[in-house]
Amino acid sequence: MTIAFYGIPNCDTVKKARKWLEGQGIDYTFHDYKKEGADPAKLQSWIAQAGWEKVLNRAGTTFRKLPDEEKSDLDGDKAVRIMQANPSTIKRPVVEYDGGLLVGFKQAEWEAVLS
C-alpha cells in the first residue's frame, strides 16, 4: 500500500506519524506544505470528506495570530482561503489512502485502517 502523506517535516506530530509508517513498512509519498503549497481543490476535497472543522487547525499559533476578522464567520470556503494562504493552519498530518482520509495522528485510528 502506498499512501499520500501531507505535512510539514519539522512538525513533531508529522515526525511521529512518519516514524510509525516506516515502522509498519508502509510506503508513502510526502507533500511538504511549506515548499509545495496547498492546492485549494485538494483542501476542498478533504473538507468534503472530514469537515473544515477537522482540517483547519484552530489551536495552532499561526491561526491564533490571524486578525480576528479572518477568524470570524468561518465556513468551508473561508477555511480553504486561510489554509491556502497559511499552510501551517492545516491540521497535520493528512493522509490519503485507498478508501479514505486520516486527519491528525491517532495511532489506534491509523492501525485500524492502515495495518
HELIX and SHEET records of a PDB file:
HELIX    1   1 ASP A   12  GLN A   24  1                                  13    
HELIX    2   2 TYR A   33  GLU A   36  1                                   4    
HELIX    3   3 PRO A   40  ALA A   50  1                                  11    
HELIX    4   4 TRP A   52  VAL A   55  1                                   4    
HELIX    5   5 THR A   61  ARG A   64  1                                   4    
HELIX    6   6 ASP A   68  LYS A   71  1                                   4    
HELIX    7   7 GLY A   76  ALA A   85  1                                  10    
HELIX    8   8 PRO A   87  THR A   89  5                                   3    
HELIX    9   9 GLN A  107  LEU A  114  1                                   8    
SHEET    1   A 4 ASP A  27  ASP A  32  0                                        
SHEET    2   A 4 THR A   2  GLY A   7  1                                        
SHEET    3   A 4 VAL A  94  TYR A  97 -1                                        
SHEET    4   A 4 GLY A 100  VAL A 103 -1                                        
END                                                                             
